[in-house]
């Protein structure tokens, strides 16, 4: 098997360890709230700023924001070779904070 | 009429001007989320740190946090003479972001 089949996940908190204050801090920023809007459909997205409608931002800036979201438990990041794919942790967040994501996404 | 009857409100955004990102930023902090828990019952509270369960914090620190919440549209502050009373803008927030406060308060 070649390396192209290796898949891993970047570190993220377990569902039970997701903290409300960190989720709110993660989303209390214009760029990260814009990312939530992108991710709201539950699909996975590549981390390329252009693919996220954030082509005006430097890649390192977008990476910084995505790291905060992942570490807060808002998103998951899957690594496949040199590519990274991000997805909203919809089920985990709904289980941990019922109604919160629905209310947020409706307000976007 | 004496000065003790003068009542005013500190500046706050109109309902239509309350921004989700500012509300989330206001609540994405441990002290301010603790204040939300105090205010969640909808009653008005004096700004004395001790009355808010924040006696370990300096008065200026608590004032700073309360200002961020007020300017974000989360709370209203009424001034009566030398006293200030704060209350959650429950109705305004429910109108602006349906379901958000309920989800947040349930998660506290």
Backbone of each chain as ProteinMPNN parsed JSONL, in Angstrom:
{"seq_chain_A": "XXXXXXXXXXXXXXXXXXXXXXXXXXXXXXXXXXXXXXXXXXXXXXXXXXXXXXXXXXXXXXXXXXXXXXXXXXXXXXXXXXXXXXXXXXXXXXXXXXXXXXXXXXXX", "coords_chain_A": {"N_chain_A": [[0.84, -1.208, 0.0], [0.524, 2.211, -0.793], [1.604, 5.487, 0.372], [-0.473, 7.144, -0.18], [-2.748, 6.084, 0.779], [-2.811, 6.383, 3.465], [-4.534, 7.574, 6.221], [-5.394, 10.007, 8.582], [-6.411, 11.66, 11.642], [-6.451, 14.96, 12.816], [-5.645, 16.104, 16.167], [-8.387, 16.32, 18.437], [-10.911, 17.381, 20.788], [-12.648, 14.96, 22.851], [-16.161, 14.238, 22.675], [-17.428, 14.628, 25.2], [-15.698, 16.362, 26.339], [-15.911, 18.771, 25.105], [-16.146, 22.191, 25.48], [-18.469, 24.716, 26.313], [-17.73, 27.442, 26.501], [-15.412, 27.55, 25.002], [-16.327, 26.835, 22.493], [-17.997, 29.007, 21.944], [-16.14, 31.059, 22.004], [-14.604, 30.248, 19.84], [-16.379, 30.702, 17.773], [-16.919, 33.354, 17.943], [-15.847, 35.27, 16.156], [-15.326, 37.019, 13.134], [-14.197, 35.733, 10.814], [-14.151, 33.04, 11.533], [-16.834, 32.581, 12.044], [-17.792, 32.902, 9.514], [-16.651, 30.664, 8.38], [-18.091, 28.694, 9.721], [-20.51, 29.009, 8.469], [-19.92, 28.093, 5.931], [-19.325, 25.421, 6.526], [-21.726, 24.553, 7.481], [-23.453, 22.917, 6.029], [-22.667, 20.389, 6.48], [-21.0, 18.967, 4.845], [-17.7, 17.848, 3.775], [-14.793, 19.879, 3.514], [-12.021, 21.086, 1.656], [-8.984, 22.589, 2.848], [-8.146, 24.779, 1.452], [-7.915, 28.228, 1.165], [-9.258, 29.561, -0.928], [-11.236, 27.764, -1.661], [-12.917, 28.042, 0.396], [-14.056, 30.444, 0.27], [-12.436, 32.354, 1.241], [-10.353, 33.564, -0.034], [-9.076, 35.976, 0.126], [-7.564, 35.946, 2.344], [-4.451, 35.059, 3.966], [-2.956, 31.84, 3.694], [-1.865, 30.86, 6.083], [-3.207, 32.317, 7.971], [-5.814, 31.414, 7.672], [-5.387, 28.761, 8.393], [-4.719, 29.087, 11.081], [-7.185, 29.992, 12.136], [-8.753, 27.755, 11.605], [-7.566, 25.878, 13.189], [-8.182, 26.784, 15.774], [-10.927, 26.353, 15.732], [-11.039, 23.576, 15.463], [-9.693, 22.704, 17.801], [-11.449, 23.612, 19.667], [-13.497, 21.906, 19.349], [-15.349, 22.215, 17.393], [-14.979, 21.514, 14.743], [-13.795, 18.738, 12.705], [-10.711, 17.486, 11.465], [-9.494, 15.767, 8.779], [-6.717, 14.061, 7.587], [-5.275, 13.303, 4.573], [-2.711, 12.01, 3.012], [-1.138, 14.724, 1.622], [-3.246, 16.348, 1.818], [-5.92, 18.069, 3.506], [-9.024, 17.734, 5.111], [-11.921, 19.266, 6.214], [-14.649, 19.187, 8.478], [-17.792, 19.979, 9.914], [-18.568, 19.184, 13.29], [-21.248, 18.195, 13.606], [-23.096, 16.212, 14.696], [-21.853, 15.612, 17.143], [-21.81, 18.118, 18.391], [-24.54, 18.692, 18.502], [-25.318, 16.713, 20.254], [-23.984, 17.438, 22.543], [-24.679, 20.12, 23.07], [-27.709, 20.667, 22.846], [-29.717, 22.04, 20.315], [-28.185, 24.315, 19.969], [-26.476, 24.605, 17.631], [-28.396, 24.609, 15.6], [-29.767, 26.975, 16.194], [-27.725, 28.825, 15.849], [-26.946, 28.471, 13.145], [-29.305, 29.144, 11.87], [-29.281, 31.819, 12.361], [-27.282, 32.854, 10.871]], "CA_chain_A": [[0.0, 0.0, 0.0], [1.29, 3.456, -0.851], [1.271, 6.501, 1.362], [-1.696, 7.87, -0.504], [-3.88, 5.471, 1.469], [-2.735, 6.682, 4.891], [-5.501, 8.588, 6.643], [-5.363, 10.235, 10.024], [-7.198, 12.801, 12.086], [-5.736, 15.852, 13.726], [-6.19, 16.01, 17.527], [-9.613, 17.065, 18.749], [-11.455, 16.923, 22.072], [-13.774, 14.03, 22.865], [-17.452, 14.949, 22.794], [-17.691, 15.011, 26.585], [-14.75, 17.401, 26.748], [-16.162, 20.019, 24.387], [-16.599, 23.204, 26.431], [-19.282, 25.763, 25.706], [-17.015, 28.722, 26.405], [-14.456, 27.461, 23.896], [-17.106, 26.853, 21.248], [-18.445, 30.384, 21.723], [-14.948, 31.831, 21.639], [-14.224, 29.858, 18.48], [-17.319, 31.25, 16.788], [-17.055, 34.792, 18.144], [-14.861, 35.936, 15.292], [-15.969, 37.094, 11.811], [-13.703, 34.723, 9.872], [-14.566, 31.695, 11.963], [-18.273, 32.469, 11.859], [-17.955, 32.689, 8.07], [-16.322, 29.251, 8.142], [-19.231, 27.895, 10.179], [-21.533, 29.101, 7.426], [-19.482, 27.184, 4.873], [-19.39, 24.042, 7.006], [-23.045, 24.25, 8.039], [-24.16, 21.877, 5.278], [-22.217, 19.076, 6.938], [-20.06, 18.357, 3.895], [-16.299, 18.108, 4.082], [-14.182, 20.9, 2.67], [-10.567, 21.185, 1.697], [-8.579, 23.757, 3.626], [-7.674, 25.853, 0.588], [-8.696, 29.439, 1.431], [-10.131, 29.871, -2.05], [-12.381, 26.856, -1.636], [-13.745, 28.409, 1.54], [-14.502, 31.825, 0.108], [-11.536, 33.191, 2.039], [-9.175, 33.753, -0.864], [-8.41, 37.24, 0.459], [-6.735, 35.738, 3.537], [-3.274, 34.22, 3.797], [-3.201, 30.453, 4.075], [-1.518, 30.646, 7.494], [-4.287, 32.916, 8.771], [-6.941, 30.484, 7.627], [-4.987, 27.599, 9.204], [-4.839, 29.497, 12.483], [-8.601, 29.996, 12.504], [-9.282, 26.398, 11.574], [-7.031, 25.179, 14.36], [-8.987, 27.187, 16.932], [-12.221, 25.671, 15.64], [-10.827, 22.137, 15.73], [-9.344, 22.494, 19.209], [-12.644, 23.891, 20.467], [-14.441, 20.811, 19.147], [-16.366, 22.593, 16.409], [-14.728, 20.806, 13.483], [-12.835, 17.637, 12.61], [-9.833, 17.587, 10.303], [-8.97, 14.495, 8.299], [-5.522, 14.248, 6.778], [-5.041, 12.241, 3.597], [-1.501, 12.434, 2.31], [-0.847, 16.14, 1.873], [-4.5, 17.108, 1.829], [-6.694, 18.095, 4.749], [-10.441, 17.951, 4.886], [-12.567, 19.72, 7.447], [-16.096, 18.997, 8.52], [-18.446, 20.372, 11.157], [-18.931, 18.058, 14.166], [-22.675, 18.44, 13.81], [-23.699, 15.263, 15.635], [-21.237, 15.779, 18.466], [-22.25, 19.393, 18.981], [-25.963, 18.558, 18.821], [-25.434, 15.865, 21.444], [-23.416, 18.139, 23.704], [-25.406, 21.379, 23.305], [-28.905, 20.551, 22.003], [-30.354, 23.256, 19.805], [-27.272, 25.442, 19.779], [-26.062, 24.77, 16.233], [-29.564, 25.003, 14.811], [-30.03, 28.397, 16.437], [-26.635, 29.598, 15.25], [-26.992, 28.401, 11.683], [-30.477, 29.927, 11.446], [-28.997, 33.247, 12.539], [-26.167, 33.276, 9.995]], "C_chain_A": [[0.869, 1.251, 0.0], [0.816, 4.446, 0.198], [-0.061, 7.185, 1.093], [-2.927, 7.279, 0.199], [-3.872, 5.761, 2.964], [-3.71, 7.81, 5.233], [-5.388, 8.77, 8.139], [-6.191, 11.465, 10.344], [-6.321, 13.673, 12.979], [-6.402, 15.788, 15.106], [-7.436, 16.87, 17.719], [-10.159, 16.558, 20.077], [-12.548, 15.875, 21.875], [-15.063, 14.823, 23.075], [-17.66, 15.482, 24.205], [-16.787, 16.143, 27.062], [-14.931, 18.719, 25.992], [-16.773, 21.022, 25.366], [-17.332, 24.333, 25.72], [-18.495, 27.056, 25.503], [-16.008, 28.702, 25.248], [-15.164, 27.464, 22.541], [-17.535, 28.283, 20.927], [-17.265, 31.279, 21.344], [-14.525, 31.519, 20.2], [-15.116, 30.528, 17.438], [-17.48, 32.763, 16.901], [-16.016, 35.595, 17.404], [-15.43, 35.924, 13.872], [-15.505, 36.016, 10.825], [-14.219, 33.34, 10.263], [-16.07, 31.513, 11.853], [-18.597, 32.278, 10.367], [-17.639, 31.238, 7.715], [-17.476, 28.355, 8.599], [-20.313, 27.875, 9.112], [-21.201, 28.166, 6.272], [-19.728, 25.732, 5.306], [-20.806, 23.595, 7.387], [-23.776, 23.133, 7.303], [-23.67, 20.477, 5.633], [-21.254, 18.374, 5.999], [-18.623, 18.628, 4.331], [-15.71, 19.062, 3.047], [-12.674, 20.808, 2.766], [-10.223, 22.481, 2.418], [-8.08, 24.904, 2.767], [-8.539, 27.089, 0.817], [-9.681, 29.768, 0.315], [-11.395, 29.039, -2.047], [-13.373, 27.227, -0.539], [-14.295, 29.829, 1.423], [-13.646, 32.793, 0.893], [-10.235, 33.464, 1.286], [-8.417, 35.039, -0.579], [-7.5, 37.092, 1.675], [-5.547, 34.84, 3.222], [-3.577, 32.816, 4.322], [-2.916, 30.219, 5.562], [-2.579, 31.24, 8.422], [-5.483, 31.976, 8.829], [-6.623, 29.25, 8.473], [-5.132, 27.893, 10.688], [-6.292, 29.441, 12.945], [-9.163, 28.574, 12.546], [-8.761, 25.579, 12.756], [-7.839, 25.516, 15.62], [-10.327, 26.466, 16.914], [-12.088, 24.188, 15.965], [-10.558, 21.899, 17.209], [-10.52, 22.786, 20.141], [-13.68, 22.779, 20.335], [-15.513, 21.109, 18.119], [-16.221, 21.785, 15.124], [-13.778, 19.62, 13.671], [-11.98, 17.848, 11.374], [-9.219, 16.234, 9.988], [-7.797, 14.792, 7.382], [-5.355, 13.04, 5.863], [-3.851, 12.67, 2.759], [-1.21, 13.882, 2.638], [-2.103, 16.997, 1.899], [-5.194, 17.019, 3.181], [-8.133, 18.432, 4.428], [-11.123, 18.237, 6.21], [-14.072, 19.544, 7.348], [-16.603, 19.434, 9.893], [-18.778, 19.125, 11.987], [-20.403, 18.195, 14.586], [-23.286, 17.506, 14.864], [-23.156, 15.429, 17.042], [-21.734, 17.046, 19.154], [-23.733, 19.343, 19.35], [-26.162, 17.73, 20.086], [-25.013, 16.628, 22.699], [-24.227, 19.37, 24.079], [-26.665, 21.406, 22.429], [-29.479, 21.912, 21.601], [-29.408, 24.393, 19.475], [-26.902, 25.664, 18.308], [-27.236, 25.194, 15.353], [-29.833, 26.498, 14.956], [-28.967, 29.263, 15.771], [-26.745, 29.638, 13.736], [-28.191, 29.192, 11.145], [-30.187, 31.416, 11.478], [-27.914, 33.759, 11.601], [-26.684, 33.987, 8.745]], "O_chain_A": [[1.855, 1.32, 0.734], [-0.228, 4.268, 0.825], [-0.696, 7.729, 1.997], [-3.998, 7.885, 0.215], [-4.828, 5.422, 3.661], [-3.7, 8.867, 4.601], [-5.297, 7.793, 8.883], [-6.615, 12.207, 9.458], [-5.548, 13.17, 13.794], [-7.584, 15.458, 15.21], [-7.519, 17.995, 17.226], [-9.895, 15.416, 20.453], [-13.274, 15.89, 20.881], [-15.043, 15.941, 23.59], [-18.024, 16.643, 24.39], [-17.074, 16.8, 28.062], [-14.186, 19.673, 26.217], [-17.789, 20.74, 26.002], [-16.895, 24.835, 24.685], [-18.588, 27.687, 24.449], [-15.784, 29.722, 24.597], [-14.661, 28.024, 21.567], [-17.448, 28.721, 19.78], [-17.38, 32.145, 20.476], [-14.139, 32.411, 19.445], [-14.657, 30.878, 16.351], [-18.11, 33.385, 16.045], [-15.384, 36.491, 17.964], [-15.969, 34.902, 13.446], [-16.315, 35.452, 10.089], [-14.669, 32.571, 9.413], [-16.539, 30.405, 11.594], [-19.549, 31.584, 10.01], [-18.288, 30.653, 6.847], [-17.799, 27.37, 7.935], [-20.953, 26.849, 8.88], [-22.086, 27.526, 5.704], [-20.268, 24.927, 4.547], [-21.054, 22.406, 7.59], [-24.631, 22.467, 7.887], [-24.206, 19.487, 5.135], [-20.745, 17.3, 6.321], [-18.361, 19.515, 5.145], [-16.081, 19.047, 1.873], [-12.12, 20.493, 3.819], [-11.07, 23.359, 2.577], [-7.63, 25.916, 3.304], [-9.76, 27.02, 0.682], [-10.803, 30.201, 0.577], [-12.479, 29.52, -2.378], [-14.521, 26.783, -0.546], [-14.915, 30.347, 2.351], [-14.064, 33.914, 1.183], [-9.165, 33.581, 1.883], [-7.264, 35.191, -0.983], [-6.747, 38.01, 2.0], [-5.612, 33.981, 2.343], [-4.348, 32.637, 5.265], [-3.636, 29.47, 6.224], [-2.819, 30.729, 9.516], [-6.082, 31.768, 9.884], [-7.49, 28.749, 9.189], [-5.607, 27.056, 11.455], [-6.593, 28.908, 14.013], [-9.957, 28.239, 13.425], [-9.45, 24.69, 13.256], [-8.139, 24.637, 16.427], [-10.81, 26.019, 17.954], [-12.928, 23.619, 16.661], [-11.133, 20.989, 17.805], [-10.581, 22.275, 21.26], [-14.629, 22.714, 21.116], [-16.475, 20.354, 17.98], [-17.213, 21.418, 14.494], [-13.062, 19.525, 14.668], [-12.466, 18.332, 10.353], [-8.523, 15.637, 10.809], [-7.872, 15.661, 6.514], [-5.302, 11.9, 6.324], [-3.95, 13.561, 1.916], [-1.052, 14.235, 3.807], [-2.029, 18.223, 1.992], [-5.07, 16.027, 3.9], [-8.425, 19.29, 3.595], [-10.919, 17.53, 7.197], [-14.679, 19.727, 6.293], [-15.917, 19.271, 10.903], [-19.223, 18.118, 11.436], [-20.727, 18.296, 15.769], [-23.919, 17.967, 15.813], [-23.908, 15.39, 18.016], [-22.039, 17.042, 20.347], [-24.14, 19.881, 20.38], [-27.056, 18.004, 20.887], [-25.608, 16.481, 23.766], [-24.442, 19.641, 25.261], [-26.694, 22.081, 21.4], [-29.69, 22.797, 22.431], [-29.785, 25.335, 18.778], [-27.003, 26.782, 17.802], [-27.086, 26.038, 14.469], [-30.092, 27.194, 13.974], [-29.276, 30.307, 15.197], [-26.649, 30.7, 13.121], [-28.103, 29.829, 10.095], [-30.772, 32.187, 10.717], [-27.656, 34.961, 11.541], [-25.892, 34.408, 7.902]]}, "seq_chain_B": "XXXXXXXXXXXXXXXXXXXXXXXXXXXXXXXXXXXXXXXXXXXXXXXXXXXXXXXXXXXXXXXXXXXXXXXXXXXXXXXXXXXXXXXXXXXXXXXXXXXXXXXXXXXX", "coords_chain_B": {"N_chain_B": [[-37.838, 67.909, 42.401], [-35.465, 65.517, 43.368], [-32.062, 64.473, 42.664], [-32.045, 61.79, 43.035], [-34.072, 60.655, 41.693], [-33.484, 60.593, 39.066], [-33.148, 58.679, 36.185], [-31.376, 56.683, 33.917], [-30.189, 55.107, 30.904], [-27.412, 53.184, 29.976], [-25.514, 53.388, 26.895], [-26.59, 51.239, 24.262], [-26.86, 48.761, 21.65], [-29.491, 48.977, 19.173], [-32.145, 46.576, 18.779], [-32.192, 45.522, 16.132], [-29.633, 45.946, 15.387], [-28.007, 44.258, 16.751], [-25.355, 42.071, 16.613], [-24.573, 38.771, 15.646], [-21.938, 37.743, 15.77], [-20.73, 39.423, 17.603], [-22.197, 38.929, 19.892], [-21.519, 36.256, 20.341], [-18.776, 36.531, 20.71], [-18.856, 38.081, 23.009], [-19.827, 36.242, 24.832], [-18.001, 34.24, 24.772], [-16.099, 33.815, 26.851], [-14.846, 32.98, 30.041], [-15.568, 34.461, 32.396], [-17.584, 36.157, 31.473], [-19.441, 34.328, 30.538], [-20.125, 33.188, 32.928], [-21.414, 35.346, 34.033], [-23.631, 35.475, 32.349], [-24.968, 33.245, 33.249], [-25.736, 34.087, 35.778], [-27.45, 36.193, 35.075], [-29.398, 34.863, 33.732], [-31.927, 34.342, 34.78], [-33.419, 36.512, 34.253], [-33.836, 38.58, 36.005], [-32.962, 41.807, 37.463], [-29.685, 42.895, 38.292], [-27.389, 44.254, 40.646], [-24.243, 45.875, 40.045], [-22.219, 45.148, 41.694], [-19.348, 43.26, 42.262], [-19.364, 41.221, 44.231], [-22.078, 40.651, 44.525], [-22.522, 39.307, 42.27], [-21.275, 36.947, 42.401], [-18.669, 37.182, 41.84], [-16.688, 38.038, 43.494], [-13.986, 37.627, 43.702], [-12.817, 39.032, 41.737], [-11.468, 42.171, 40.546], [-13.214, 45.263, 40.778], [-13.014, 46.891, 38.502], [-12.343, 45.082, 36.561], [-14.631, 43.509, 36.389], [-16.39, 45.476, 35.548], [-15.345, 46.013, 33.015], [-15.891, 43.587, 31.689], [-18.674, 43.623, 31.813], [-19.241, 45.803, 30.28], [-18.504, 44.962, 27.713], [-20.45, 43.022, 27.297], [-22.761, 44.583, 27.339], [-22.346, 46.346, 25.175], [-22.375, 44.533, 23.148], [-24.962, 43.903, 23.024], [-26.091, 42.076, 24.699], [-26.835, 42.607, 27.322], [-28.67, 45.052, 29.304], [-28.055, 48.172, 30.882], [-29.108, 49.968, 33.584], [-29.038, 53.128, 35.021], [-29.253, 54.516, 38.154], [-29.019, 57.203, 39.979], [-26.137, 56.75, 41.776], [-26.041, 54.123, 41.404], [-25.974, 51.08, 39.483], [-27.814, 48.917, 37.417], [-28.12, 45.755, 36.02], [-29.423, 43.779, 33.386], [-30.414, 40.904, 31.552], [-30.987, 41.008, 28.028], [-33.29, 39.479, 27.262], [-35.775, 39.254, 25.767], [-35.174, 40.782, 23.492], [-32.952, 39.412, 22.458], [-34.072, 36.91, 21.982], [-35.856, 37.587, 20.005], [-34.155, 38.392, 17.988], [-32.338, 36.286, 17.567], [-33.693, 33.513, 17.389], [-34.137, 30.908, 19.695], [-31.483, 30.747, 20.449], [-30.603, 31.779, 23.015], [-32.014, 30.08, 24.74], [-30.828, 27.617, 24.12], [-28.215, 28.133, 24.906], [-28.44, 28.764, 27.663], [-29.468, 26.388, 28.617], [-27.247, 24.849, 28.328], [-25.474, 25.719, 30.154]], "CA_chain_B": [[-37.398, 66.514, 42.343], [-34.042, 65.371, 43.657], [-31.296, 63.673, 41.72], [-32.221, 60.35, 43.251], [-35.121, 60.164, 40.804], [-32.994, 60.56, 37.685], [-32.845, 57.326, 35.717], [-30.959, 56.677, 32.534], [-29.661, 53.828, 30.425], [-26.143, 53.291, 29.265], [-25.703, 53.119, 25.458], [-26.67, 49.836, 23.835], [-27.349, 48.696, 20.268], [-30.886, 48.624, 18.922], [-32.316, 45.137, 18.524], [-31.837, 45.174, 14.75], [-28.182, 46.124, 15.204], [-27.263, 43.255, 17.525], [-24.67, 41.172, 15.679], [-24.309, 37.438, 16.205], [-20.517, 37.546, 16.074], [-20.405, 40.161, 18.825], [-22.816, 38.2, 20.999], [-20.702, 35.064, 20.599], [-17.523, 37.005, 21.305], [-19.139, 38.524, 24.381], [-20.085, 35.09, 25.7], [-16.894, 33.28, 24.66], [-15.131, 34.144, 27.898], [-15.364, 32.321, 31.255], [-16.234, 35.39, 33.323], [-18.834, 36.658, 30.888], [-20.404, 33.222, 30.499], [-20.609, 33.079, 34.31], [-22.39, 36.429, 34.211], [-24.864, 35.062, 31.668], [-25.65, 32.295, 34.136], [-26.375, 34.9, 36.823], [-28.516, 36.996, 34.486], [-30.324, 34.019, 32.958], [-33.286, 34.343, 35.335], [-34.139, 37.682, 33.763], [-33.92, 39.623, 37.023], [-31.892, 42.801, 37.379], [-28.642, 42.719, 39.298], [-26.457, 45.367, 40.826], [-22.955, 45.565, 39.416], [-21.203, 44.816, 42.701], [-18.793, 41.936, 41.963], [-19.789, 40.242, 45.235], [-23.468, 40.277, 44.271], [-22.543, 38.509, 41.037], [-20.462, 35.756, 42.596], [-17.358, 37.468, 41.244], [-15.97, 38.794, 44.509], [-12.545, 37.431, 43.557], [-12.313, 39.898, 40.666], [-11.483, 43.602, 40.805], [-14.408, 45.92, 40.256], [-12.767, 47.397, 37.146], [-12.368, 43.92, 35.666], [-16.033, 43.159, 36.196], [-16.965, 46.551, 34.728], [-14.879, 45.779, 31.648], [-16.662, 42.476, 31.113], [-20.071, 44.01, 31.656], [-19.315, 46.737, 29.154], [-18.475, 44.169, 26.483], [-21.76, 42.388, 27.146], [-23.751, 45.614, 27.009], [-22.103, 46.853, 23.823], [-22.721, 43.466, 22.205], [-26.421, 43.774, 23.002], [-26.524, 40.967, 25.556], [-27.436, 43.133, 28.558], [-29.001, 46.471, 29.449], [-27.628, 48.727, 32.167], [-29.9, 51.114, 34.027], [-28.307, 53.917, 36.013], [-30.108, 55.265, 39.08], [-28.081, 57.876, 40.882], [-24.8, 56.172, 41.695], [-26.159, 52.664, 41.27], [-26.218, 50.548, 38.141], [-28.502, 47.632, 37.45], [-27.955, 45.071, 34.742], [-30.419, 42.74, 33.104], [-30.287, 40.242, 30.254], [-31.966, 41.445, 27.028], [-33.88, 38.198, 26.865], [-36.743, 39.41, 24.687], [-34.49, 41.276, 22.292], [-32.108, 38.343, 21.901], [-34.962, 35.872, 21.451], [-36.427, 38.087, 18.745], [-33.093, 38.517, 16.985], [-31.726, 34.967, 17.325], [-34.61, 32.565, 18.039], [-33.611, 29.631, 20.196], [-30.071, 30.792, 20.861], [-30.439, 31.9, 24.465], [-32.495, 28.854, 25.37], [-29.803, 26.578, 23.947], [-27.045, 28.498, 25.714], [-28.741, 28.656, 29.093], [-29.581, 24.953, 28.916], [-25.91, 24.233, 28.297], [-24.617, 26.284, 31.224]], "C_chain_B": [[-35.887, 66.443, 42.572], [-33.372, 64.478, 42.636], [-31.563, 62.177, 41.855], [-33.302, 59.775, 42.344], [-34.66, 60.078, 39.349], [-32.616, 59.13, 37.306], [-32.416, 57.422, 34.263], [-30.415, 55.294, 32.177], [-28.325, 54.065, 29.752], [-26.363, 52.903, 27.801], [-25.708, 51.616, 25.153], [-27.186, 49.803, 22.407], [-28.854, 48.425, 20.217], [-30.975, 47.136, 18.593], [-31.806, 44.747, 17.141], [-30.336, 45.258, 14.507], [-27.357, 45.137, 16.024], [-26.678, 42.246, 16.541], [-24.31, 39.858, 16.358], [-22.846, 37.289, 16.609], [-20.123, 38.275, 17.357], [-21.014, 39.49, 20.059], [-21.964, 36.98, 21.36], [-19.361, 35.458, 21.211], [-17.739, 37.414, 22.761], [-19.278, 37.335, 25.324], [-18.948, 34.065, 25.675], [-15.755, 33.577, 25.612], [-15.688, 33.595, 29.212], [-16.105, 33.261, 32.2], [-17.581, 35.829, 32.768], [-19.872, 35.552, 30.76], [-20.962, 32.974, 31.909], [-21.642, 34.169, 34.602], [-23.712, 36.082, 33.528], [-25.668, 34.122, 32.562], [-26.374, 33.037, 35.264], [-27.608, 35.596, 36.252], [-29.63, 36.156, 33.859], [-31.748, 34.049, 33.489], [-34.07, 35.589, 34.946], [-34.276, 38.801, 34.781], [-32.809, 40.645, 36.827], [-30.937, 42.621, 38.555], [-27.817, 43.986, 39.425], [-25.119, 44.93, 40.262], [-21.874, 45.22, 40.428], [-20.68, 43.412, 42.43], [-19.265, 40.861, 42.942], [-21.196, 39.733, 44.971], [-23.576, 39.351, 43.064], [-21.743, 37.221, 41.187], [-19.072, 35.923, 42.021], [-16.501, 38.285, 42.206], [-14.462, 38.654, 44.431], [-11.947, 38.342, 42.488], [-12.386, 41.363, 41.084], [-12.698, 44.224, 40.129], [-14.211, 46.403, 38.813], [-12.767, 46.259, 36.115], [-13.81, 43.531, 35.354], [-16.719, 44.21, 35.312], [-16.599, 46.375, 33.253], [-15.709, 44.684, 30.972], [-18.119, 42.874, 30.877], [-20.246, 44.993, 30.506], [-19.332, 45.984, 27.824], [-19.839, 43.52, 26.231], [-22.823, 43.408, 26.735], [-23.58, 46.091, 25.575], [-22.407, 45.803, 22.757], [-24.238, 43.295, 22.09], [-26.95, 42.659, 23.876], [-27.273, 41.474, 26.786], [-27.793, 44.611, 28.402], [-28.513, 46.936, 30.806], [-28.411, 49.999, 32.46], [-29.119, 51.821, 35.121], [-29.315, 54.695, 36.849], [-29.185, 55.897, 40.109], [-26.699, 57.272, 40.695], [-24.844, 54.651, 41.556], [-26.432, 52.263, 39.826], [-26.841, 49.168, 38.27], [-28.475, 47.013, 36.053], [-28.981, 43.959, 34.599], [-30.151, 42.187, 31.71], [-31.359, 40.782, 29.298], [-32.634, 40.214, 26.413], [-34.813, 38.332, 25.665], [-36.095, 39.845, 23.38], [-33.659, 40.177, 21.642], [-32.966, 37.217, 21.32], [-35.548, 36.297, 20.107], [-35.38, 38.058, 17.627], [-32.534, 37.16, 16.574], [-32.571, 33.879, 18.003], [-33.913, 31.268, 18.456], [-32.205, 29.693, 20.738], [-29.899, 30.856, 22.377], [-30.902, 30.644, 25.184], [-31.428, 27.766, 25.294], [-28.59, 26.872, 24.833], [-27.311, 28.274, 27.193], [-28.894, 27.194, 29.498], [-28.227, 24.298, 29.041], [-25.019, 24.727, 29.422], [-24.526, 25.345, 32.428]], "O_chain_B": [[-35.132, 67.239, 42.013], [-34.036, 63.81, 41.843], [-31.339, 61.402, 40.925], [-33.441, 58.557, 42.233], [-35.376, 59.546, 38.5], [-31.864, 58.462, 38.016], [-33.016, 58.151, 33.474], [-30.213, 54.44, 33.041], [-28.146, 55.05, 29.036], [-27.301, 52.166, 27.496], [-24.932, 50.843, 25.716], [-27.883, 50.727, 21.987], [-29.415, 47.748, 21.079], [-29.992, 46.522, 18.178], [-31.078, 43.766, 16.993], [-29.828, 44.704, 13.532], [-26.127, 45.183, 15.988], [-27.397, 41.646, 15.743], [-23.813, 39.833, 17.485], [-22.552, 36.761, 17.682], [-19.276, 37.794, 18.111], [-20.414, 39.486, 21.134], [-21.721, 36.707, 22.535], [-18.871, 34.795, 22.125], [-16.913, 37.131, 23.629], [-18.887, 37.417, 26.489], [-18.94, 33.127, 26.473], [-14.587, 33.586, 25.221], [-16.883, 33.73, 29.472], [-17.15, 32.901, 32.745], [-18.583, 35.87, 33.482], [-21.069, 35.819, 30.866], [-22.124, 32.599, 32.065], [-22.614, 33.944, 35.322], [-24.784, 36.361, 34.064], [-26.896, 34.2, 32.619], [-27.481, 32.666, 35.654], [-28.675, 35.591, 36.866], [-30.683, 36.684, 33.499], [-32.689, 33.808, 32.733], [-35.251, 35.71, 35.271], [-34.784, 39.872, 34.449], [-31.835, 40.389, 36.118], [-31.337, 42.245, 39.657], [-27.578, 44.696, 38.447], [-24.894, 43.742, 40.03], [-20.721, 45.018, 40.049], [-21.465, 42.465, 42.37], [-19.534, 39.728, 42.543], [-21.488, 38.553, 45.16], [-24.598, 38.694, 42.863], [-21.554, 36.486, 40.217], [-18.377, 34.944, 41.746], [-15.694, 39.115, 41.787], [-13.73, 39.453, 45.015], [-10.728, 38.421, 42.342], [-13.248, 41.753, 41.872], [-13.145, 43.784, 39.069], [-15.132, 46.329, 38.0], [-13.14, 46.45, 34.958], [-14.161, 43.259, 34.206], [-17.523, 43.875, 34.442], [-17.43, 46.564, 32.364], [-16.164, 44.838, 29.839], [-18.718, 42.506, 29.866], [-21.282, 45.006, 29.842], [-20.088, 46.333, 26.917], [-20.318, 43.477, 25.098], [-23.675, 43.128, 25.891], [-24.559, 46.225, 24.841], [-22.667, 46.141, 21.602], [-24.732, 42.631, 21.179], [-28.133, 42.326, 23.808], [-28.23, 40.846, 27.239], [-27.303, 45.31, 27.515], [-28.551, 46.179, 31.775], [-28.382, 50.965, 31.698], [-28.601, 51.183, 36.038], [-30.133, 55.442, 36.312], [-28.645, 55.223, 40.986], [-26.152, 57.28, 39.592], [-23.811, 53.982, 41.587], [-27.039, 53.009, 39.057], [-26.448, 48.363, 39.115], [-28.768, 47.669, 35.053], [-29.35, 43.295, 35.568], [-29.717, 42.907, 30.811], [-32.503, 40.99, 29.701], [-32.543, 39.962, 25.211], [-34.668, 37.619, 24.672], [-36.425, 39.342, 22.306], [-33.662, 40.028, 20.42], [-32.624, 36.639, 20.288], [-35.713, 35.485, 19.197], [-35.686, 37.741, 16.478], [-32.288, 36.908, 15.395], [-32.204, 33.382, 19.068], [-33.206, 30.634, 17.674], [-31.773, 28.769, 21.428], [-29.139, 30.079, 22.953], [-30.256, 30.192, 26.13], [-31.157, 27.08, 26.28], [-28.014, 25.964, 25.432], [-26.501, 27.666, 27.892], [-28.496, 26.806, 30.596], [-28.063, 23.316, 29.765], [-23.923, 24.203, 29.62], [-23.852, 25.661, 33.408]]}, "name": "protein", "num_of_chains": 2, "seq": "XXXXXXXXXXXXXXXXXXXXXXXXXXXXXXXXXXXXXXXXXXXXXXXXXXXXXXXXXXXXXXXXXXXXXXXXXXXXXXXXXXXXXXXXXXXXXXXXXXXXXXXXXXXXXXXXXXXXXXXXXXXXXXXXXXXXXXXXXXXXXXXXXXXXXXXXXXXXXXXXXXXXXXXXXXXXXXXXXXXXXXXXXXXXXXXXXXXXXXXXXXXXXXXXXXXXXXXX"}
